[in-house]
Amino acid sequence: MFSRYKKTGLPARTGAPPATTPSGAEPATAAGPAEAQARPSVQRKAPGAAPQGRAAPAQAAPVDKEKRRKERLAEVKMELHKALLDNLNLSALETATEKELREEIAAIAAESLEEMGVVLNREERGTLHQELYDEVKGLGPLEPLLQDDDINDILVNGPQQVFIERAGRLELSHVTFKDERHLLRIIDKIVSAVGRRVDESNPYVDARLADGSRFNAMVPPIAVDGSLVSIRKFKKEKLAVDDLVKFGAFTEEMAAYLQAAVATRLNVIVSGGTGSGKTTTLNALSSFIDDAERILTIEDTAELQLQQTHVGRMESRPPNVEGKGAVTQRDCLRNALRMRPDRIIVGETRGEEVIDMLQAMNTGHDGSMTTIHANSARDAVSRLENMIAMAGIEMPLKAVRAQIASAVNLIVQASRLQDGSRRMVSITEITGMEGEVISMQEIFRYERLGLAPDGKIVGRFNATGVRSYYADRFRQWGYDLPATIYDPIAAQ
């Protein structure tokens, strides 16, 4: 197996340089890692160390030993990775199975470890083989984090700091990169797979991983302390409305109302901050669309997971190296209007495409949906006004607001609370114009009642007591909601 994928024409190896070891430690020998790490080494006195004559903390030695072991394994891994690149015919590996590749990596690693005079136990050797496989076929140190379904976001602040978000909380992971060059190599591997590039002349990039996860990177010199990477992981299983109700994102009464709103083709905007669950909410709302309708989705990075049969997906494209060839969301939206859609769903409206989106909502494409960054329903309307102004359209403010009031029927506000939980904090209807002001009425809201001892927010969903402006429309379409869902819960 070792010769099957080995490069041909390589000179005979007469020996390998000794394994690089951490500063202050002697090279590892065949005596094994335990003996090599047990040898005394001269170390500088750390700031704040105990004075002579006073016993050091009992845990200091094991922690230092574990740190040296990890550093040593990292050095060995880098040496072995270089050996793999020197020996493996990477073009031939494209047709190799996972089993064949793992056997090949194990064979080359065994030979290299013997030449380097390094002995590892079974657990260390298995970990090393997995990390080498991830370097060759995966995304190196990021691969275990991508495989962990409990992790929602991966945030890299330079090669030595990798944060993860788990259950709404950020924490520093144990994962690190060897150096900045190692991190840049992983970034280049990701962006080149989707035909994009990142370098000093183009220091930031948006891309999508093979599993659909959203990827963003910014490299030096713009990133001062090392490359910055953020990965928003793609959920393998789409969360349905029942799942969100079970998780406490909203109530069954709110779900019944939203089902009626989407099914009767109200135009919906999902508003919220970054990471508040806008896309998840939009996915859930799309499940109420009839399977017979033709839906077109437009996104910068394809994330929506619609389950209907008749779905056309479009994705914008950045300019090439020469600054040409860009296809914006507005270009996609204009073309979508010629493709006979029943509904248009824009992943996120953030620029001049807002004009075409509002016109589509006003010209026979009822039931269209999009998301927008805003902190409240009223802020969402202001954001729409600002985006129209930024697009260079000179219209009187009253005409702009009349266009918005005519196009948008419902604003669903999602929010990420301080304990990391995500809630649908408000459902607001737009009912028209009163003078020069857009009139709105809130139907449901989330009321915060206090804070539990464990830091969790205590609250409840409640109706405001206002009957829906679209109640007659719901009834005409066959969704006769009981009047009790609009009754507020009495204060306790």
N, C-alpha and C positions, 0 to 999 in steps of 0.2 A: 504493500500500500504506500510505503514511504516514497517510492520512486515514481508512482503513477502520476502525481500532480507536481512533481519537482521540476523546476526549470532545467532545461538542457543547456549544455555548454558551460556550466559553472566550473571554475577551477577547484581542484581538490582542496578541502579544508584541512589545514595543518594544525589547527588549534584555534581556540577562541580566546579573546581577552578575558581576564578574570572578571567576575561579576562585580559591578559597582556596588559599593556598600555605603551606608550612611556615614556622614562625617564623624570621625572619632571612633569608628568600629573597625575591627579587623575583617579581612575577607572571609566569607563562609567557606568551609572546606567540607570534605566528605564526612567529617565527624558529626555533621548534622546541625540543624539550626539551634537546638537547645544549648549545645556546647559552645557554639560560636557566640551566642547572645549572653552566655554566662561569664565570658571573659571580661575582666575589669577594663574600663576605659576612662580616660581622663576627661572630665566634664567641668565646664565652668559653673560657678555658683549662680544659681538663678536668683533674680531679684525676689526678695521676700523670703529666702530660704532660712531654715532654722539655723541659729548660730552654733558654732562648734561646741560640743559637749552636750547638746540637747538632741534628743532622739527625733529623727524625721518622722513624718506621718507614715503609718504602716502601709498605706496604699500607694505611696510614691513609687516604690520599686516595681510592682506589677504593672502600673500604668506606663512607666517608662519602658519597660520590657515589651509591652504590647505595642507601643508606638514604634519602637525600633523594628519589631517584627513586621509591622505593616509597611514601614518604609522600605525594608529589605525586600519584601515580596513585590512591592511596586517597582523597585529597581530591576528585579529579576524578570518581571512581566514585560517591562520595556525592552530589555535585552532579547527576550524570546520573541517579542513582536517584530523586532528588526530582523531576527533570524527567519521568521515566517515570511516577511516581505521579500527577503533575499532568496528564499528557497521555493516558495509556492508560485505556481503558474496561475495567476489570478484569473486569466481569461478562461482557462480550462475548468476552473472551479465553478463557473456559472452553471454548468450542467451536472455538478456533483450533488449527491444527496446529502442531507444533514449528517447521516451516520458516517458516510465516507469522509466528509470534511472533518468531523470530530476525530475520527481515527487518524487522519493525516496530521492534524494538529497535535494529537497525543504523541505520535511517532517523532515528529520534529522537535517537540518540547523535550521528550525523553533524551534524544541525542544531544540537544543543546545543554540541558541540565548536566549531563554527564561530562561534557567538555568544559563546562563552567565550574565543575566540582561542587555542585549544589545538591543537597539531599533534602527532599520535602516529604512530609508524611502524607497519608492518603487524603486527608481532608484538604490540606493546602494544595496538593496536586490537582484535586478535583475542582477547587475554586479557581486555580490558575487556568486550567483548560477551559472552563466556562468563560472567564474573562477574555481569554485569547479568541475564543469563538465569537464573542460579542464584538471584539475589535475588528475581526475580519468580515463578518456578515451583518453585524448589528451596529449600534451606535455607542459602543464602548461602555464607559461607566454609566451612561444614562439608561442602558438597556434594562437593568433590574428595576429601575423606577418606572419605566414605561410598562413593564409587565405587572406591576402592583396595581390592582384595580381600586385600592383604597385611596390612591393618590390622585388628586384632581389637577394640580398644577405643579410644574417643575420650573424653578427660577434659578438661573446660574449667574452669579456675580463674580466673574473671573474664575480661574482654574481651581481655586481652593475653597470656594463657597458655593454649595449647591443647596438651595432651600426647596422644601416641598410643602404643599398644602394638603393636609389630611383632616377631614371632617371640619373644614372651614377654618383651621388653624395653621399658621405657618410655623415650620420647625426646620432647624438646620440638620441636614442629613449627613451620614458618614461618607458619602461619595465625594471624591475629589478627582481632578485631572492631574496628570504628571506635571504639565506646565502649559503655558499659553499656546504653544505650537500644537500640543495634543488637542486642546479644545478647538482651535481653529481647524484642525484636520477633520474633526467630527462635524463642525458646522458646514465645512465645504462639502463633506459627504452627503449631508442632508439636502443642501440647496442645489447641488449639481444633479441630483436624482430627479428634480422637477424642472430642470432647464433654467435655473437662475444662478446668479453669482453674487458674491460679496467680497469686497476688497477695499483698499484705501480710497479708491475713486468712487465706490458705491458701498458705503460702510454699513448699510442696514438693509434688511431683506425680510419679506413675508413669504412663508412657504407652507406646505402641508406634508406631514409625514405619510408613510404608506398606509397607516391605519386611519388616516383622516384627522389626526391631531393637528391643531394650529401651532405653527412655529414662527417665532420672530427672533431675529438676532441683530445685534449692533456690535461692530468690531472696532478696535483702535484705528485711528487716533481719536475717533469720536467717543468711544468707551475708554475712559481714562485709566481705570484700574484693571483692565482685562475685559475680554468680550462678555457681553450681556446676552443671555438667552432666556426666553420665556416660552414654555410649551403648555398650551391648554389641551389637556388630554381629551380625546374623543371617546365618548361613552360607547362601549360595544353593544350595550342593550339600551334601547331608547326608553326613557321614562314615560309611561302612559299617565293619563289623568288620574287613574286610580292610585298609581304609585305616589304621585305628588300629594294627593289627598291624605294618603296613609302617612307620608312624611311630615304632614302638617304645613305644607306650602299654602294651601287654601282649603275651604270646606266643601262638602258635597253640595250645599246650596249655591255656592259660588260657581262650582263646576256645572251645575244644571243651567245657571244663567248664561255662562260662557258658551255652553253647547248651543243654546238657543240663539245667541248672538252670532256665532260663527255659521251655524246652519242656515240662518236667515240672511246671510250675506251682508252683515255689517262690516264696514271697513275698520280694522283694528290696528292700533299702534301699541306695541309693548315697549314701555319706557323703563329705564333703570340705569344704575351705574355699572362700572366694570365688574364682572364676576357676580352680578346679582341674579343671574339665571334667566336672562332675556331669551337667549336661543333655546334653552330647555323649555321655557314657557311657550315660545312660538311653535316648537315641535309638538308640544302637547295640544295646543289649540288646533293645529293642522289636522289632528286625528278626527275632528268633527266635520271635516269637509267630505262631501259626498264623493264616492269612488268614481262616479260617472263624469266628474268635472275635469277639464283640462287645466293643469296647474303649471306655471312656469316660475322657477326660482332663480334669483340673481344674487350672487354673493361675491365678495372679494376673495374669501377662502371658503370653499364648499364645506358646510357643517350640517346643514339641515338634513334630517332623516325622515322624509315623508313616506308614508306607507301606501299611498294611493297608486293605482295602476298607471294613470296617464300623467306623468310628471316629466317635464323637460328642465334640465339643470344647466345653468350657465355660470361661468366664473370669469371675472375680469382678469386682465393681463397687464403687467407693468411694462414699461418701455424696455427695449433691448439696449445693448451696449452703446449704440449710436443715438439713443434717445428717441427711437421711432418704434412703431408697432404696438403702442399702448392701446388697450381696449378697456374703457372705463365702464363703471356700472351704468352710467347714463347711456352709453352706446348700446349696451345689452338691453336696457329698458326700452329704448326707442325701437330696437329691432323686435323685442318681444311683443310690442303692440301690433305688429304685422303678422303675428303667428297664431291668431285666433285663440288667445287664452281666455278661460273663464275667470281665473284668478291669477294675480301676480303677487308673488311673495319676495320681497327684497330683504336679504339677510340683515343689513344695517344701512340706514339712510344717514349719510354724514356730509353730503355736499350738494352740488348743483343738480344731482339726479332727483332731488326732492320735487322739482317742478314737474318732471315727467311722471313721478309717482302720484302726486296729487291730481294731475290731469287724468291719469289712468283711472283713479278712484272715482273721478267725476264723469267719466265717459263710457260707462257700460261695463266696467270691470269691478263690479261690486264684490265685496268679500275679500278684497286684497288686504295684505298684512305686511308690516315691517317692524323693525325695532329702531330705537333712537336712544341716545344717551341723555338722560335728564333725571332730576331728583324728585320731580312731582309732575302731576298731570298738567298743571299750569305752566311749569317750566318747559314741558315738552312742546306746548303750543308756542312758547317764546322761541324755543330752538328752531322750530319750523319757520317762524318768521325771519329769524336771523339767517338761516340757510338760504332762504329765497333772496334776501338782500345780498348775501355773499355771492350768489350766482350771477349777480349783475342785472337782475330783472328790475326795472324801474316801474314799480306799481305803487299806487297809494296804499297806505297802511290798511285802510278800511277794506279795499279790494282784496288785499292779501288775506286778511282775517276772514272775509267772506268765502274765499276759496278754501281755506282750511276748514271752516265750519261746515261747508257743504260736502267736503271730501271725507273728513274723519268723523266716525260715529262713536268710537269707544277707545279709551286709553286705559291700558292695564299697567299698573305701576308695580314693578318688582324691586325688591330691596334686599340687600345683604346686611343683616343686623350685626351688632358688635360681638355677639357670641358665635358668629360664623354661620348661623342659620339663615336660610333664604325664605322669604315670605312674599306673598302677593299682598302688598300693604294697602292697595286701593284699586277700585274699579270705578271709573268716572265716565259718564256719558257727555257728549257734546250735543247740545240741543238747539243750537242756532246762534243768532246774533241779537244783542240788545243794544241798539245804538251802534257804537263802534267797538263794543266789547263782546268777545265770544262767551256765550253763556254755557255753563257746565253744571252738572249735578253728580255728586258722589253717591253710589249705590251701596258699596261695601267698603269697609276699612278694617285695618288691623289696629287694635288698641293695646298699647303696652301698659301693663298693670304694675310691674315691678321687676325686681331682679332676685333670682334664687341664690342660695348660699354658694352653689357650685358655679356661679357666673352665668347661668342660663337665663335668658329673658323670659319672663312670665307675661303672657298676653292672650288675647282672644280675637277672633274674627267676629265682626258685628255688622248688621245691616244698619243703614242710616235712617230707615223709615220712609225713604222717598221711593215712590213707585216708579218703575222704569218708564222712560219716555217712549220706549219701543215696545211696550207691553201689547198694544193692539197688533203690531207687526208680528210679534211672536205668535199670537193666537191665530192670525190669518194663515201662518205657515204651519200650523199644527203643533206649536209648542205653547200650550196653555199652562204657564207656570202658576203654582198656587200663590195667592197673595201673601201667605204667611212667610215666604222667604224674604220679604222686604221688611218684616217686623223686627225691630231692634230687641236685643236681649236686655232685660231690665238690669239696672245696676245692682250689684250685690253689696 
